[in-house]
Amino acid sequence: EPEVTQTPSHQVTQMGQEVILRCVPISNHLYFYWYRQILGQKVEFLVSFYNNEISEKSEIFDDQFSVERPDGSNFTLKIRSTKLEDSAMYFCASSGSGSGETQYFGPGTRLLVL
Amino acid sequence: DQQVKQNSPSLSVQEGRISILNCDYTNSMFDYFLWYKKYPAEGPTFLISISSIKDKNEDGRFTVFLNKSAKHLSLHIVPSQPGDSAVYFCAASAGQWGNEKLTFGTGTRLTIIP
């Protein structure tokens, strides 16, 4: 069964460093998303991406964040200068086209900023 | 901003009995609802969804009920099995044409007692 994959599974970084989280969405999907979950809190939407551009972004997704689909399979989230409060589980999701399409999630990347 | 609420943080149910998980929402623009199951250190796994044009959707042991007038949905699991022990998230989106962000509830931890 097709699935969304994410790398790395864990990332530890120093405050102020740049991190890139990688995702391989399901191959025939057209919509891509990043969500995050801070420990003990709910899953929060960060950004959606379609047709090589951002469709929607949340207040969390400020200038320190960027997304890219560098090739036909990868979808990346970059945090330019990490802060302590960026520590969270980051989930990538993808969905197909058409109405009522379900978003399928990857296993997540646990980011710890020290 | 609690547009989707799951008021029970935890629920314990005897194996073989019915598990009922509840979810309330406040945004009347939501028209597509999903339930996800999540194990620790994994991504949310899609369980079942329902469109606002329906009031019930069934898939095996899982049934979701939607009461639009009360802005309430519930997930019924019958019979409950030990493998159902996980955190269950209710999620909602406004618009069924793809790429709409999901708004999640805070989750209910379900424990099935053997």
Interface residues (C-beta under 8 A of the other chain):
Chain A: V4 Q6 L30 Y31 Y33 Y35 Q41 K42 V43 E44 F45 S48 Y50 S55 E56 S58 F91 A93 S95 G96 S97 G98 S99 G100 E101 T102 Q103 Y104 F105 G106 P107 G108 R110
Chain B: Y32 L34 Y36 A41 E42 G43 P44 T45 F46 S49 S51 F89 A91 Q96 W97 G98 N99 E100 K101 L102 T103 F104 G105 T106 G107
